[in-house]
Amino acid sequence: MSLIKWTEEDDGGIRLGLPSDLDLPMAQPLLDSLRAAVRASADVTVQAEGVERISAACIQALVVAARDAAGRGAAFAVATPSEILAEACEDLGLAAWLKQWSQA
């Protein structure tokens, strides 16, 4: 059972709800879910307000998904990123990336 909640929206988009704990073992399942969502829809939103802990590997998975979506011409957004996610991106020098892909 995946801790990542996959929801198909009425408009055909996909919303992925992230769990509160995105530690290192969650990086591969997260990347797999993100890649599947980008392949399945031209509109992917990651719901991130509940993230309380995140590894650099999981942030890397989000960056890869955003790049993949852009390469496919798909929309990708991180909806309401938590303060923890924002701080982790800031620490890694990725604040501008998060701002580019965020929906507040």
Helices and strands as residue ranges (DSSP letters): E 5-8, E 14-17, E 21-22, G 24-26, H 27-40, E 43-47, E 53-54, H 56-72, E 75-79, H 83-91, H 95-101, E 102-103
